[in-house]
């Protein structure tokens, strides 16, 4: 009595629980390290005003 069919598969439950074992701070650090890796400037020559245009060059506001 009191038991019912599981709402989710046991494998899904275990996968979620393993994710929740990692602290939120660590999860955030891992996400930022993965997502922002493409945005990092490799060296100073990669960073120039020409590459940092935001649509203002046509209006002479650069």
C-alpha positions in Angstrom: 0.0 0.0 0.0 1.2 3.5 -0.7 3.4 2.4 -3.6 2.8 3.5 -7.2 4.5 3.3 -10.5 7.6 5.5 -10.7 7.1 8.9 -12.5 10.6 8.8 -14.0 13.0 6.0 -15.0 15.5 5.0 -12.3 18.3 5.7 -14.8 17.1 9.3 -15.2 16.8 9.7 -11.4 20.4 8.5 -10.9 21.7 10.8 -13.7 20.0 13.9 -12.1 21.3 12.9 -8.6 24.9 12.6 -9.9 24.6 16.1 -11.4 23.2 17.5 -8.1 26.1 16.1 -6.1 28.4 18.7 -7.7 28.2 22.1 -6.0 26.5 24.9 -7.8 29.7 26.9 -7.7 31.6 24.2 -9.4 28.9 23.7 -12.0 29.0 27.4 -12.8 32.8 27.4 -13.1 32.6 24.4 -15.5 29.9 26.1 -17.6 31.8 29.4 -17.8 35.0 27.6 -18.7 33.2 25.8 -21.5 31.1 28.5 -22.9 33.5 31.5 -22.8 36.4 29.6 -24.2 35.5 30.8 -27.7 35.4 34.4 -26.6 38.8 34.6 -25.1 41.4 36.7 -26.8 44.5 34.7 -27.5 46.9 37.6 -27.8 46.8 41.4 -28.0 47.0 41.5 -31.8 43.7 39.6 -31.9 42.1 42.5 -30.1 41.7 45.6 -32.3 39.1 48.2 -32.9 38.4 46.8 -36.3 37.3 43.4 -34.8 35.3 45.1 -32.0 32.7 46.7 -34.2 29.1 46.8 -32.9 27.3 48.3 -35.9 28.3 51.9 -35.2 31.0 52.3 -37.9 28.4 53.1 -40.5 27.2 56.1 -38.5 30.7 57.4 -37.8 30.4 56.9 -34.0 33.5 54.8 -33.7 
